[in-house]
Amino acid sequence: MLRDKICILTGATGGIGAAIARRFAADGATLMLVDRPGEPLAELAGELGAAFFHADAADDSAVQAYTAETVRRFGCLDVVLANAGMEGKVAPITATDPDDVARLFAVNVFGVFSAIRHAAPRMRRGGSILVTASVASFVGSPGLAPYCASKHAVLGLVRSAAQELGPLGIRVNAIHPGPVDNRMMRSIEEQAAPGAPDAVRQGFVGRVPLGRYATNEEIAAIAAFLASDQSTYCTGASFVADGGMLTA
């Protein structure tokens, strides 16, 4: 489904990122995996036979460098998945450190902006840009105001970029996971109730009509569809995978 597609994937070693990397590799994509130094990036790249590049998603010069290196190495660019993101600290607004908010916005918002900015001029017609957003793009949540605000901002970027890049034949879409069974949700659960994360998990599950968290692989399946030529008339759209959470 992705054979002959040259793909950049940021946040490649996270739960969703690694699942996407494995799904894309299985579907025949040629991958440039991107993540911060210190993450097990080389190991994942070696497992999948992929290229890799250490970079901070919030560093514009690094984003420019990994994008240019991908084109230099493979000759073109078809898919960019701006997946790198962070949950930040769970705390009331009045107890939140502005420096923490600045870092969260640098990664979650500017990182996406920078990825689109550098990729678009290098992408072939028919290209696909995907952004990992969240159900937090649509709702607020106590203790998670900066995270929710960042994901609202990401949706604005996706919708604007889709309008700008549509005439170039480049599609831009957002994936909005609900709770996913991975490290990020473990962090949110523990921060929200130190020593009693299971109660937070049950609270989230109780808001999901399907009665469970998503798997990383379920989110990867949506990414594979949007990266492929099976979604050539989809752009500026929000693809929600939340087990019905937003309907409850």
SVG drawing of the C-alpha trace seen along z (x, -y; Angstrom):
<svg xmlns="http://www.w3.org/2000/svg" viewBox="-23 -32 45 38">
<polyline fill="none" stroke="black" stroke-width="0.4" points="0.0,0.0 3.0,-2.3 5.5,-0.8 7.6,-3.5 6.5,-6.1 9.4,-8.1 8.2,-8.9 9.5,-11.0 8.2,-10.1 9.0,-12.2 8.6,-11.0 9.4,-7.6 10.3,-5.8 7.1,-6.6 4.3,-4.2 2.3,-5.5 5.4,-6.4 7.0,-2.9 3.7,-1.3 3.5,-3.6 7.1,-2.9 6.5,0.9 3.2,0.6 4.7,-1.6 7.7,0.7 5.4,3.7 3.5,1.8 6.6,1.2 7.5,-2.4 11.0,-3.8 11.5,-5.5 13.4,-8.3 12.8,-7.9 13.4,-11.0 13.6,-11.4 15.7,-13.1 19.2,-12.0 19.0,-9.5 16.0,-7.7 16.4,-4.1 16.2,-5.3 19.1,-3.4 17.7,-0.1 14.3,-0.7 15.9,-1.8 18.1,1.3 15.1,3.5 13.2,2.0 16.0,1.3 15.2,-2.4 17.3,-5.5 17.3,-7.7 18.2,-11.2 18.5,-12.6 16.6,-15.9 14.5,-17.9 11.1,-18.6 11.2,-22.2 14.6,-23.0 13.8,-24.6 17.3,-24.1 17.2,-20.4 13.9,-20.0 15.3,-21.6 18.4,-19.3 16.4,-16.1 14.1,-17.1 17.0,-18.0 18.8,-14.8 15.8,-12.7 15.5,-14.2 19.3,-14.0 19.3,-10.4 16.2,-9.1 15.6,-11.7 12.1,-12.8 9.5,-13.0 5.9,-11.7 4.7,-11.5 5.5,-13.5 4.0,-12.4 4.5,-15.1 4.0,-12.8 6.4,-14.1 4.6,-15.5 4.5,-15.7 1.9,-15.7 3.6,-18.1 2.8,-18.4 -0.7,-17.8 -1.5,-20.8 -4.0,-23.6 -3.3,-26.7 -2.4,-28.7 0.2,-26.1 1.8,-25.7 5.3,-26.9 5.4,-29.2 8.7,-27.6 7.0,-24.2 4.2,-25.7 6.7,-27.3 8.5,-24.0 5.2,-22.1 4.1,-24.6 7.6,-24.5 7.3,-20.8 3.5,-20.3 2.8,-23.4 6.0,-24.9 7.3,-21.4 4.3,-20.7 4.6,-24.2 8.3,-23.6 7.7,-20.1 5.1,-21.4 7.1,-24.5 10.2,-22.6 8.4,-19.6 5.9,-21.2 8.4,-22.8 10.1,-19.4 7.1,-17.1 5.9,-15.5 2.4,-16.2 0.0,-13.7 2.0,-14.0 0.4,-13.5 1.2,-15.4 -0.2,-13.8 -0.3,-15.3 -0.9,-13.4 -3.4,-15.6 -5.8,-14.4 -9.4,-14.4 -8.0,-17.3 -8.2,-19.3 -12.0,-19.6 -12.4,-19.7 -10.8,-21.0 -9.6,-19.0 -8.8,-20.2 -5.1,-20.0 -4.2,-19.7 -4.9,-23.2 -1.6,-23.7 -1.8,-20.3 -5.4,-20.9 -4.5,-24.4 -1.6,-23.0 -3.8,-20.4 -6.4,-23.0 -3.6,-25.0 -2.5,-22.0 -5.9,-21.6 -5.8,-25.2 -2.5,-24.5 -3.8,-21.5 -6.9,-23.2 -4.9,-26.2 -2.2,-24.1 -4.7,-22.0 -6.1,-25.1 -2.6,-26.5 -1.2,-23.2 -4.3,-21.8 -3.5,-23.6 -0.1,-21.8 -1.7,-18.4 -0.5,-18.0 -3.0,-16.7 -2.9,-17.6 -4.9,-15.7 -5.1,-15.2 -5.4,-12.0 -7.2,-12.5 -6.6,-9.6 -8.5,-9.3 -6.8,-7.4 -4.1,-5.1 -2.5,-2.3 1.0,-3.7 3.6,-5.6 1.9,-9.0 -1.3,-7.8 0.7,-6.2 2.3,-9.5 -1.0,-11.4 -2.6,-8.8 0.3,-8.9 0.6,-12.7 -3.2,-13.1 -3.2,-10.7 0.2,-9.9 0.3,-6.3 -3.3,-5.6 -3.1,-5.7 -5.6,-2.9 -8.4,-5.1 -7.6,-7.7 -7.5,-5.0 -10.9,-3.7 -12.2,-7.2 -11.0,-7.5 -12.3,-4.1 -15.7,-5.0 -16.0,-7.8 -15.3,-5.5 -18.4,-3.7 -16.2,-0.9 -14.9,-0.4 -11.1,-0.4 -8.1,-2.3 -6.9,-2.2 -3.8,-0.2 -0.9,-2.0 -1.5,0.3 -5.1,-0.9 -3.8,-4.5 -1.1,-3.3 -3.7,-1.7 -5.4,-5.2 -2.0,-6.7 -1.3,-4.1 -4.6,-4.8 -4.0,-8.5 -0.4,-8.1 -1.6,-5.9 -3.3,-6.5 -6.5,-5.2 -7.2,-8.6 -6.4,-10.9 -9.6,-13.0 -9.1,-13.5 -7.6,-16.8 -8.1,-19.2 -10.0,-16.5 -10.0,-15.2 -9.8,-11.4 -11.0,-10.6 -10.1,-7.3 -11.5,-7.6 -13.8,-4.6 -16.8,-7.0 -15.4,-9.2 -16.5,-12.5 -20.1,-11.2 -20.5,-10.4"/>
</svg>
